[in-house]
Amino acid sequence: MDIEIIGEKFASAEGDADVNHWLACELAHQAEQTGRPEWAWLLAKIAGKSDDQVRHRRNAWVMYLVVLSEIEKDIRPNISFSHFSQAYKYLTKTETSRLVEAIEQASEEGMSVRAFGAFLADLFGDDPESRFVARYGRFEREVKYMIDMSETYHLSNKTRRALVFLRGRLGRD
């Protein structure tokens, strides 16, 4: 199938995301299979998405195919494509059967995407200290952003001082 046609179908599926997210995932996978190196960029441009969003949909479909090869039931109605995209990150880092078990557990327990991501990180991710350091860095950047925004939105001096104090307590400037 021509990638432009796939792109139009992808854009249509994304436009009706509540019903067609999985169709968009499958179409992103088909677009990659065309062999054109710009497949993600092209779909992103047509659909008004980022190429990362397009790749996440492709990753979800690939992970879905892996799960489908391991279990016979379709668990997609119980979890979103984002769960599968999260799991895809660990596809080469662990045994497929363990990853499929984690997805099944998320489906059974109705885990949110965020909780599932943390669950996967605990099972298959880097050591806890490196995860803490990464999260701490994100928190520190968020505090700096909040300080900058506090001036833009004219928050009270008391609020700004509290944010600056917090940033100072984080140990870096």
C-alpha positions in Angstrom: 0.0 0.0 0.0 1.3 3.5 -0.8 2.5 5.4 2.2 0.4 8.5 1.4 -2.7 6.4 1.4 -1.7 4.9 4.7 -1.0 8.4 5.9 -4.5 9.6 5.0 -6.1 6.5 6.8 -3.8 7.1 9.8 -5.0 10.8 10.0 -8.6 9.7 9.8 -8.1 7.1 12.5 -6.4 9.6 14.7 -9.2 12.0 14.2 -11.6 9.5 15.7 -9.1 8.4 18.3 -11.6 7.0 20.8 -12.7 4.4 18.4 -9.7 4.0 16.1 -6.5 4.3 18.1 -5.7 0.6 17.4 -6.3 1.2 13.7 -3.8 4.1 13.8 -1.4 1.8 15.6 -1.7 -0.9 12.8 -1.4 1.7 10.1 1.7 3.2 11.7 3.2 -0.3 11.6 2.2 -0.8 7.9 3.8 2.6 7.1 7.1 1.4 8.7 6.9 -1.8 6.6 7.0 0.3 3.4 10.7 0.7 4.0 10.6 4.4 3.5 12.9 6.0 6.1 10.6 9.1 6.5 7.5 7.0 7.3 7.0 8.4 10.8 7.7 12.0 9.7 5.2 11.7 6.8 2.4 10.2 9.0 3.1 12.9 11.6 2.8 15.6 9.1 -0.4 14.3 7.5 -2.1 13.7 10.9 -0.8 16.7 12.8 1.1 14.5 15.3 4.7 14.3 16.3 6.9 11.6 14.9 7.4 10.3 18.4 3.6 9.9 18.8 3.5 8.0 15.5 6.4 5.7 16.6 4.7 5.0 19.9 1.7 3.8 18.0 3.9 1.6 15.8 5.6 0.3 19.0 2.2 -0.5 20.5 1.2 -2.5 17.5 4.5 -4.5 17.5 4.0 -5.2 21.2 0.4 -6.2 20.6 1.6 -8.7 17.9 4.1 -10.2 20.4 1.4 -10.6 23.1 -1.0 -12.1 20.5 1.7 -14.7 19.7 1.9 -15.7 23.4 -1.7 -15.7 24.5 -4.9 -16.4 22.6 -7.2 -13.8 24.1 -7.3 -10.2 23.0 -6.7 -8.1 26.1 -6.8 -4.7 24.3 -10.3 -3.8 25.5 -9.0 -3.7 29.1 -5.9 -1.5 28.5 -4.9 1.2 26.1 -2.3 1.2 23.3 -0.1 3.3 25.6 0.3 0.3 27.9 1.6 -1.7 25.0 3.9 1.2 24.0 5.3 1.3 27.5 5.9 -2.5 27.4 7.7 -2.2 24.0 10.5 -0.3 25.8 11.5 -3.5 27.6 11.0 -5.9 24.7 14.8 -6.4 24.2 15.6 -6.2 27.9 13.7 -9.2 29.2 12.1 -12.5 28.3 8.9 -12.0 26.2 6.9 -14.3 28.4 7.6 -12.2 31.5 6.6 -9.0 29.6 3.4 -10.6 28.4 2.6 -11.7 32.0 3.1 -8.1 33.1 0.7 -6.9 30.4 -1.9 -9.5 31.5 -1.6 -8.4 35.1 -2.1 -4.8 34.1 -5.2 -5.8 32.2 -6.6 -7.8 35.0 -5.9 -5.1 37.6 -6.9 -2.2 35.4 -3.6 -0.4 35.9 -3.2 3.1 34.7 -0.5 3.8 32.1 1.5 5.6 34.7 1.2 2.8 37.2 2.1 0.3 34.6 5.2 2.2 33.6 6.3 2.3 37.2 5.5 -1.4 37.5 7.6 -2.3 34.4 10.5 -0.1 35.7 10.4 -2.0 39.0 10.4 -5.3 37.2 12.8 -4.7 34.3 14.3 -1.2 34.6 17.6 0.1 35.7 18.6 0.0 39.3 16.5 2.1 41.7 19.2 4.7 42.4 19.5 5.7 38.7 15.7 6.0 38.5 15.7 8.2 41.6 18.5 10.4 40.2 16.5 10.8 36.9 13.3 11.6 38.7 15.1 14.1 41.0 16.5 15.8 37.9 13.1 16.1 36.4 11.7 17.5 39.6 14.5 20.0 39.9 13.8 21.2 36.3 10.1 21.5 37.1 10.8 23.7 40.1 12.9 26.0 38.0 10.1 26.1 35.4 7.6 27.0 38.1 9.8 29.8 39.4 10.1 31.2 35.9 6.3 30.9 35.4 5.6 32.5 38.8 7.0 35.8 37.5 5.0 35.5 34.2 1.8 34.9 36.0 2.5 37.4 38.7 2.2 35.1 41.6 2.6 36.5 45.1 6.0 37.3 46.4 5.4 34.8 49.2 4.8 32.0 46.7 7.8 32.9 44.6 10.0 33.0 47.7 8.8 29.6 48.7 9.7 28.2 45.3 13.1 29.9 45.4 13.7 28.4 48.9 12.7 25.0 47.6 15.1 25.3 44.7 17.9 26.3 47.1 17.2 23.3 49.3 17.6 21.0 46.3 21.3 21.8 46.4 21.9 23.2 43.0 21.4 26.5 41.2 
